Amino acid sequence: MKYKIAIVGATGLVGRKVLQILEERNLVNNDFVLFASKKSKNKKLKIGKEKFVVKELNEKIYDFNFDYAIFCTNEEISKTYIPRLSKYEEHVNNHQLDIVKAFNEKGYIIGLESVEQLSEGLK
């Protein structure tokens, strides 16, 4: 079965890692709609053998009727879009903190969950 999956924040570090994981886990045979900021609009990103054109994130996201949406965005953007998508019974995950935690555990980054942790992270 093919799913229609939104990747919000697809061009950022976390979004690109999500795309990589989708390929590694052979989940590329789905219909993807990629969203990012205005500056990334019309970029082309490859998932599997197919290229997808990035769309600008705005209120038109609600017109797509996704089966799933994966948010790789900051809290402000997630808080803006996730509640309404959930209202229409679309399955939404914000895996940003999960990915930061995993990268932190592997030593790829120093993952911080809040600004208050910044001074400790810089040591």
Disulfide bonds with the S-S distance in Angstrom:
none
